[in-house]
């Protein structure tokens, strides 16, 4: 048997995709599974965006483009960042990649040397630690608390700093817990990053999906000094229901963007040409469609929160953004549900899938084993049906 590279051996498969695959297999066998694991909007891509793609195909825009993306899309990104985030960039400070995940991957490849350390906050998005390891660096996890709304404290950051610290990743609104970083906290993080010579990777992919009176603030907008040390990551997947189109982008210092472009030119080359055209149109014109989707997400958020309040032995922080709720199920550890011993979040998620026919993601995937992630990117009808099944399987056991 051939030996694998160490970096391949050190990487684990995405648990979110594993759960989805298991649920799909059950559906193939005719089992009705309610999917609370989805990390994508259940809405269709707006019709005028699809029509732009169709027109691009009909007009023959199906060839290679510059590896870092077409200027039309870069200019749309620049206009969006100015309009929405009070940020000004030039063409050479923007790169378009094959999704925001690819953007983060390229960014880490461009800035990390072997042995560097990158700070992330738990609960974190599942791919952060794996992508850091693929870049030869070490993820340094700073834990947050449910009672603090999963927001980090700068005092907790101090213990994570070392001579090897290179960068930190922040994610607001956050997957999996839905927290939104307030301006005061972002200013404190900004001062900390500047004091410790850290780069900041700001993952803002859920920027538009925000509820109540909360507001998204990009840390890069807090001053020229922090802007010069920040890589702003965003894309069209979540905001415009374009997950399969695979378009993300990064704005940041020109030297890092150039390095990312060089890496991309030798790996994927350009993002899909047709999707680039459609994404430019989305960034220019789709704000009314976004408002409708966000209003529906908020309605679903309110529905699931009120329903979960009636369940015993669980707790959660009401999400302020994104479309996930992070549910504390730790009180069931060491218990027996029917014939299943519950020792961790994987056991709990497997039990819900097998007994309740509901797919959720175990919190261990996000560095927080006492939790499960529930996505409310599905209809109110399915939310009600799925919560009924959870109540029967767990609380009427």
C-alpha positions in Angstrom: 0.0 0.0 0.0 1.4 3.4 -1.0 2.0 5.8 1.9 0.1 9.1 2.0 1.6 12.6 2.6 1.5 13.6 6.2 -0.7 16.6 5.5 -3.3 14.2 4.0 -3.2 11.9 7.0 -3.7 14.8 9.4 -6.9 16.0 7.7 -10.3 14.7 8.6 -13.4 14.6 6.4 -16.0 17.3 6.9 -18.6 16.0 9.4 -21.3 18.2 7.9 -20.9 16.5 4.6 -20.8 13.0 6.2 -24.1 13.6 8.0 -25.7 14.9 4.7 -24.4 11.8 2.9 -25.9 9.5 5.5 -29.2 11.3 5.3 -29.2 11.1 1.5 -28.6 7.4 1.6 -31.6 6.9 3.9 -33.7 9.0 1.5 -32.6 6.7 -1.4 -34.0 3.8 0.6 -37.4 5.6 0.9 -36.9 7.0 4.4 -38.3 10.5 4.9 -35.5 12.5 6.6 -35.9 16.1 7.8 -32.6 17.8 7.0 -31.5 20.3 9.7 -27.8 19.9 8.6 -27.9 21.9 5.5 -25.4 24.8 5.2 -27.1 26.5 2.3 -30.3 28.6 1.7 -33.2 26.5 0.5 -34.3 29.3 -1.9 -33.7 29.2 -5.6 -31.2 31.6 -7.1 -33.1 34.8 -8.2 -34.4 34.5 -11.8 -32.5 37.5 -13.2 -29.2 36.1 -12.0 -29.9 32.8 -13.7 -30.9 34.7 -16.9 -27.6 36.6 -16.8 -25.8 33.2 -16.8 -27.9 32.0 -19.7 -27.1 35.1 -21.7 -23.4 34.6 -20.9 -23.5 31.1 -22.4 -25.5 32.2 -25.4 -23.0 35.0 -26.0 -20.1 32.6 -25.8 -18.6 33.8 -22.6 -17.4 30.2 -21.9 -13.6 30.5 -22.2 -10.8 31.1 -19.8 -10.7 34.4 -17.9 -7.8 35.9 -16.0 -6.9 33.6 -13.2 -7.9 36.1 -10.5 -11.2 36.9 -12.1 -12.7 39.3 -14.6 -12.5 43.1 -14.0 -16.3 43.5 -14.3 -16.8 41.3 -11.2 -13.8 42.8 -9.3 -15.3 46.3 -9.9 -18.7 45.0 -8.7 -17.0 43.7 -5.5 -15.2 47.1 -5.1 -18.5 49.0 -5.4 -20.2 46.6 -3.0 -17.4 47.0 -0.4 -17.6 50.8 -0.7 -21.4 50.9 -0.6 -22.0 48.4 2.2 -18.8 48.5 4.3 -17.3 51.9 3.8 -14.2 50.3 2.4 -12.2 51.4 -0.6 -10.0 49.0 -2.7 -8.4 49.0 -6.1 -8.4 46.3 -8.7 -5.1 44.9 -7.6 -6.4 44.4 -4.0 -9.2 42.0 -5.1 -9.2 38.4 -6.2 -12.1 36.2 -7.2 -11.9 32.5 -6.3 -14.0 29.3 -6.4 -16.1 30.1 -3.4 -15.3 31.8 0.0 -13.9 28.5 1.2 -11.3 28.6 -1.6 -10.6 32.2 -0.8 -9.7 31.3 2.8 -7.7 28.4 1.7 -5.7 30.5 -0.7 -5.2 33.2 1.9 -3.8 30.7 4.4 -1.5 29.2 1.7 -0.2 32.7 0.9 0.6 33.9 4.5 1.5 30.8 6.5 4.9 29.2 6.9 5.5 25.8 8.6 5.2 26.2 12.4 3.1 29.4 12.2 0.1 29.6 14.5 -3.4 30.9 13.5 -5.9 31.7 16.3 -9.5 30.6 15.8 -12.5 30.7 18.1 -14.5 27.7 19.2 -17.2 27.0 18.1 -15.5 27.5 14.7 -16.5 26.6 11.2 -15.4 23.0 10.5 -12.9 23.8 7.8 -10.8 26.4 9.6 -8.5 24.0 11.5 -8.1 21.7 8.6 -7.2 24.4 6.2 -4.7 25.9 8.7 -3.0 22.5 8.9 -3.0 22.1 5.2 -1.0 25.3 5.1 1.6 23.8 7.4 0.5 26.0 10.3 -1.0 25.1 13.7 -4.6 26.1 14.8 -4.7 27.7 18.2 -8.2 27.4 19.6 -9.7 30.0 22.0 -12.9 28.8 23.6 -16.0 31.0 24.0 -19.0 30.5 26.3 -22.7 30.2 25.6 -23.4 32.6 28.5 -21.3 35.2 26.7 -23.2 34.8 23.5 -20.2 32.8 22.1 -18.3 36.1 21.8 -14.6 36.0 22.6 -12.9 38.2 25.2 -9.7 39.9 24.4 -8.3 38.7 27.8 -8.7 35.1 26.5 -6.8 36.0 23.4 -3.8 37.0 25.4 -3.1 33.4 26.5 -3.1 32.3 22.9 -0.4 34.6 21.7 3.2 33.3 21.1 6.2 34.2 19.0 4.7 31.9 16.3 1.4 33.8 16.1 0.7 34.9 12.5 -3.0 35.5 12.1 -6.5 35.1 13.5 -9.7 34.2 11.8 -13.0 35.9 12.9 -16.4 35.0 11.5 -19.3 37.4 12.0 -22.2 36.5 11.7 -20.8 33.1 12.9 -21.3 29.6 11.7 -22.4 27.6 13.8 -23.8 29.8 16.6 -25.1 32.9 14.8 -23.4 35.4 17.0 -22.6 38.9 15.5 -19.5 40.8 16.7 -20.5 44.2 18.1 -18.4 47.3 17.2 -16.9 47.5 20.7 -15.5 44.0 20.5 -14.2 44.5 17.0 -12.3 47.6 18.1 -10.8 45.6 20.9 -9.8 42.8 18.6 -8.4 45.4 16.2 -6.1 46.9 18.9 -5.0 43.5 19.9 -4.1 42.4 16.4 -2.2 45.6 15.8 -0.3 45.4 19.1 0.7 41.8 18.4 1.4 42.2 14.6 -1.3 39.8 13.6 -3.0 39.5 10.3 -6.8 39.2 10.5 -8.9 37.0 8.2 -12.4 38.3 8.4 -14.9 35.7 7.1 -18.0 37.8 6.3 -19.9 35.3 4.1 -23.1 35.6 6.2 -22.9 39.4 6.3 -26.4 40.1 5.0 -28.2 37.4 7.0 -28.7 39.4 10.2 -31.7 39.9 12.5 -33.3 42.4 14.8 -31.4 45.6 15.4 -28.0 44.0 14.9 -25.6 45.4 12.3 -22.7 43.9 10.5 -19.4 45.8 10.9 -16.3 44.8 8.9 -13.3 45.0 11.1 -11.3 46.5 8.1 -13.6 49.6 8.3 -12.3 50.6 11.7 -9.2 52.4 10.5 -6.4 52.3 7.9 -4.0 50.5 10.1 -6.3 47.4 10.7 -7.5 47.5 7.1 -3.8 47.1 6.0 -3.6 43.9 8.1 -7.1 42.4 7.2 -8.2 40.0 4.5 -11.9 40.5 3.9 -13.5 37.3 2.7 -17.0 37.2 1.2 -19.0 35.6 -1.6 -22.4 35.1 -3.2 -23.2 31.7 -1.9 -25.3 32.5 1.2 -26.6 36.0 0.4 -27.9 35.3 -3.0 -28.7 31.5 -2.7 -25.8 30.7 -5.1 -24.0 28.0 -3.2 -23.4 25.8 -6.3 -22.1 28.7 -8.4 -18.8 28.7 -6.4 -17.8 32.3 -6.4 -16.0 34.0 -3.5 -13.7 36.9 -3.2 -11.0 38.4 -1.0 -10.0 42.1 -0.6 -6.8 43.0 1.2 -3.2 44.2 0.9 -2.0 44.1 -2.7 1.1 41.9 -2.0 -1.0 39.2 -0.3 -3.6 39.3 -3.1 -0.9 38.9 -5.7 0.5 35.9 -3.9 -3.0 34.4 -3.7 -3.4 35.0 -7.5 -0.2 33.2 -8.2 -1.2 30.2 -6.1 -4.6 30.2 -7.8 -3.1 30.4 -11.3 -1.2 27.1 -10.6 -4.1 25.3 -8.9 -7.6 26.0 -10.1 -6.9 28.8 -12.6 -9.9 31.1 -13.1 -13.3 30.6 -11.4 -16.2 29.6 -13.6 -16.6 32.3 -16.3 -20.4 32.0 -16.5 -20.8 32.2 -12.7 -18.5 35.3 -12.6 -20.9 37.1 -14.9 -23.9 36.1 -12.8 -22.2 37.1 -9.6 -21.4 40.6 -10.9 -25.1 41.0 -11.7 -26.0 39.7 -8.2 -23.8 42.2 -6.4 -25.1 45.1 -8.5 -28.8 44.4 -8.5 -30.1 41.7 -6.0 -30.6 43.7 -2.8 -34.4 43.5 -2.9 -34.3 39.7 -3.3 -31.9 39.5 -0.3 -34.3 41.4 1.9 -37.1 38.9 1.2 -34.9 36.0 2.0 -33.6 37.5 5.3 -37.1 38.3 6.4 -38.1 34.7 5.9 -34.9 33.5 7.8 -35.8 35.7 10.7 -39.4 34.3 10.7 -38.0 30.8 10.9 -35.5 31.8 13.6 -38.3 33.2 15.7 -40.4 30.0 15.2 -37.6 27.6 16.2 -36.6 29.7 19.2 -40.1 29.8 20.6 -40.6 26.1 20.1 -37.3 25.1 21.7 -38.1 27.2 24.7 -40.7 24.5 25.6 -38.1 21.7 25.7 -36.5 20.7 28.9 -32.8 20.0 29.6 -31.5 22.1 26.7 -30.2 25.6 26.3 -29.1 27.9 23.5 -28.1 31.4 22.6 -30.7 33.1 20.3 -28.8 33.6 17.0 -28.4 37.1 15.8 -27.5 36.2 12.3 -26.8 33.4 9.8 -29.3 30.5 9.7 -28.1 28.2 12.5 -29.0 27.5 16.1 -26.4 25.9 18.4 -28.2 23.7 20.9 -26.6 22.6 24.1 -27.5 18.9 24.6 -24.8 18.2 27.2 -27.3 17.2 29.9 -28.0 14.0 28.0 -24.3 12.8 28.1 -24.1 9.7 30.2 -27.8 9.0 29.7 -29.5 6.2 27.7 -32.0 7.0 25.0 -33.9 3.9 24.2 -31.1 1.4 23.4 -28.5 4.1 22.7 -25.9 5.3 25.2 -25.2 9.0 24.7 -21.6 9.8 25.3 -21.0 12.7 23.0 -22.6 14.9 20.3 -21.9 12.3 17.6 -24.0 9.7 19.5 -26.8 12.3 20.0 -26.8 13.2 16.2 -26.7 9.5 15.2 -29.6 8.8 17.5 -31.7 11.6 16.1 -31.0 10.4 12.6 -31.8 6.8 13.3 -34.7 7.2 15.7 -36.1 10.6 14.8 -35.2 10.7 11.1 -33.8 14.2 11.6 -30.3 15.2 10.4 -28.3 17.6 12.6 -24.5 18.2 12.8 -22.7 17.2 16.0 -21.0 20.0 17.9 -17.7 18.2 17.9 -17.3 19.2 14.3 -17.1 22.8 15.5 -14.9 22.2 18.5 -17.8 22.2 21.0 -18.9 18.7 21.8 -21.8 19.5 24.1 -23.8 21.0 21.2 -25.5 20.2 18.0 -26.1 22.6 15.1 -29.6 23.0 13.7 -30.0 24.8 10.4 -33.2 26.6 9.9 -32.6 27.0 6.1 -35.7 25.0 5.5 -39.5 25.6 5.5 -41.5 26.3 8.6 -43.5 23.1 7.8 -40.3 21.0 7.9 -39.0 22.9 11.0 -42.2 22.0 12.8 -42.2 18.4 11.7 -38.5 18.0 12.6 -39.0 19.5 16.0 -41.9 17.2 16.6 -39.7 14.3 15.8 -36.9 15.5 18.1 -39.4 16.0 20.9 -40.8 12.5 20.5 -37.4 10.8 20.2 -35.7 12.6 23.0 -38.2 14.1 25.4 -40.9 11.4 25.2 -38.4 8.6 25.2 
